[in-house]
Amino acid sequence: MTVPSGTDPATRPMWQRAALWIGGFVALLYGIEGVDSVTSADLDSAGVEPRTADGLSGVLFAPLLHDGWGHLSANTLPLLILGFLVLLSGIGRGLAATAIIWVVGGVGTWLFAGSGYVHIGASVLVFGWLTYLIVRGWFTRHTGQIVIGVVVLFVYGSMLWGVLPGDPRVSWQGHLFGAIGGIVAAWVLSADARRARSAPVPPGALPR
């Protein structure tokens, strides 16, 4: 069987692959919200409900759910931009960072958020991707990543106020633990770069 040249996704430029991944994820979010809006399934109840056995499964589902189109549309542009930048350095690494943020943000919210509310929304990923992009360059000492981090901090840094308590209808706990997850992800995924930087230089080796 032959396949026309250029159809293999692995042969696409990284920016195209990153755009397809994040575009597909956002399309999935809109599809889920569409189902939720036209059916009586009440998907939003599947979010994180702190310190309840049933609410623990919300760690898996909460970032996929939104409280109406306004909530989703507010998250859309940051999701597209920050998610694209995270995936741009490698799809596997970007997905690993996302998984760490997803779990740390969800479990942290389940453990520490106030009871009586169900926490939903992809903003846990937005805040995680934001801090990941800001700090990863400082861990890796990669000039390009440092530059991206500075630009992201300049453009989106004011969002970090969202990790502080405020409107009870806004899950600041999700924002906070998503942001913590981003820092954890940057630290974990920079391990190779940090080890290489601290490795002893063999005697007689020329500096690079």
C-alpha positions in Angstrom: 0.0 0.0 0.0 1.3 3.4 -0.9 0.5 6.7 0.8 0.9 10.1 -0.9 3.9 12.1 0.2 3.3 14.5 3.1 0.2 12.8 4.5 2.0 11.3 7.5 1.4 13.6 10.5 4.9 12.9 11.7 6.3 14.6 8.6 4.5 17.9 9.3 6.4 20.8 10.7 6.2 21.0 14.5 4.1 24.2 14.4 1.5 22.5 12.2 1.3 19.5 14.5 1.1 21.7 17.6 -1.7 23.7 16.0 -3.6 20.5 15.0 -3.4 19.1 18.5 -4.5 22.2 20.4 -7.1 23.0 17.7 -8.5 19.5 18.1 -8.6 19.8 21.9 -10.5 23.0 21.8 -12.9 21.6 19.2 -13.5 18.7 21.6 -14.4 21.2 24.4 -16.9 22.9 22.1 -18.4 19.6 21.2 -18.8 18.6 24.8 -20.4 21.9 25.7 -22.7 21.5 22.7 -23.8 18.1 24.0 -24.3 19.6 27.5 -26.4 22.5 26.2 -28.8 20.4 24.1 -29.3 17.4 26.4 -30.4 16.9 30.0 -27.3 15.0 30.8 -26.0 17.7 33.3 -22.4 16.9 32.4 -21.2 19.8 34.7 -22.0 17.7 37.7 -19.1 15.4 36.8 -16.5 18.0 37.9 -14.4 18.1 41.0 -16.4 18.0 44.2 -13.9 18.4 47.0 -13.3 15.6 49.5 -16.1 13.4 48.2 -15.6 9.9 46.8 -17.8 10.7 43.7 -16.1 14.1 43.2 -12.7 12.5 42.9 -13.5 11.3 39.4 -13.9 14.9 38.5 -10.1 15.2 38.4 -10.4 13.4 35.0 -13.3 15.3 33.7 -13.3 18.8 35.1 -11.0 20.5 32.6 -13.3 19.3 29.8 -16.5 20.9 31.3 -17.7 24.5 31.3 -20.5 26.5 32.9 -22.0 27.7 29.6 -20.7 29.2 26.4 -19.5 32.3 28.1 -17.2 30.4 30.4 -15.8 28.4 27.5 -15.3 31.3 25.2 -13.4 33.2 27.9 -10.9 30.3 28.1 -10.6 29.7 24.3 -8.0 32.2 23.3 -5.6 31.5 26.2 -6.0 27.8 25.6 -5.2 28.2 21.9 -2.2 30.4 22.4 -0.6 28.9 25.5 -1.4 25.3 24.5 0.2 25.9 21.1 3.4 27.3 22.7 3.6 24.3 25.2 3.2 21.8 22.3 5.6 23.7 20.0 8.7 22.3 21.8 7.5 18.7 21.3 4.2 17.0 21.3 5.2 14.3 23.7 6.8 16.7 26.1 3.8 19.1 25.9 1.3 16.2 26.5 3.4 15.1 29.5 3.4 18.6 30.9 -0.4 18.8 30.4 -0.9 15.5 32.2 1.1 16.7 35.2 -0.9 19.9 35.3 -4.2 18.1 34.9 -3.5 15.7 37.8 -1.8 18.2 40.2 -4.5 20.8 39.5 -7.4 18.4 40.0 -6.1 16.6 43.0 -5.1 19.8 44.7 -8.5 21.3 44.1 -10.2 18.1 45.5 -8.0 18.1 48.6 -8.1 21.8 49.5 -11.0 23.6 47.8 -14.1 24.6 49.9 -16.9 22.1 50.0 -20.3 22.7 48.6 -19.1 23.6 45.0 -18.4 21.6 41.9 -15.2 22.9 40.2 -15.0 22.7 36.4 -13.2 24.5 33.5 -10.1 24.3 31.4 -8.7 27.3 33.3 -6.7 24.8 35.4 -4.8 24.1 32.2 -4.5 27.7 31.2 -2.9 28.6 34.5 -0.7 25.5 34.4 0.5 26.2 30.9 1.1 29.8 31.8 3.5 29.0 34.7 5.1 26.2 32.8 6.0 28.5 30.0 7.2 31.2 32.4 9.6 29.1 34.5 10.8 26.2 32.2 13.5 28.3 30.6 15.0 29.1 34.0 15.2 25.4 34.8 16.7 24.4 31.4 18.8 27.6 30.8 17.5 27.4 27.2 17.7 30.9 25.7 14.7 30.5 23.4 12.5 29.2 26.2 13.6 32.1 28.5 12.6 34.6 25.8 9.2 32.9 25.4 8.7 32.9 29.1 9.4 36.6 29.4 7.0 37.4 26.6 4.3 35.2 28.0 4.8 36.8 31.4 4.5 40.3 29.9 1.3 39.4 27.9 -0.5 37.1 30.3 1.2 37.8 33.7 -1.7 39.8 35.1 -3.8 36.5 34.9 -1.8 35.2 37.9 -3.9 37.4 40.2 -6.5 34.7 39.5 -4.8 32.4 42.0 -6.0 34.6 44.8 -9.4 34.3 46.5 -12.1 36.4 45.0 -15.4 35.8 43.3 -16.9 32.6 44.9 -18.1 31.6 41.5 -14.6 31.4 40.2 -12.4 28.4 41.2 -9.3 30.2 42.4 -8.2 26.9 43.9 -8.2 25.3 40.4 -6.2 28.3 39.2 -3.7 28.0 42.1 -3.1 24.3 41.9 -3.0 24.4 38.1 -0.3 27.0 38.4 1.6 24.8 40.9 1.2 21.9 38.5 2.8 24.0 35.8 5.9 24.7 38.0 6.0 21.0 38.9 5.8 20.0 35.2 8.6 22.4 34.3 10.8 21.0 37.0 10.2 17.4 36.2 10.6 17.7 32.5 13.8 19.8 32.8 15.5 17.0 34.7 17.8 16.0 31.8 18.9 19.5 31.2 19.6 20.1 34.9 21.6 16.8 35.1 23.6 17.7 32.0 24.4 21.1 33.4 25.6 19.7 36.7 27.6 16.7 35.3 31.3 17.0 36.0 33.5 17.9 33.0 36.0 15.1 32.1 39.7 16.1 32.6 41.1 17.6 29.4 37.7 18.2 27.8 37.4 21.4 25.9 34.8 23.9 27.1 31.8 24.2 24.8 
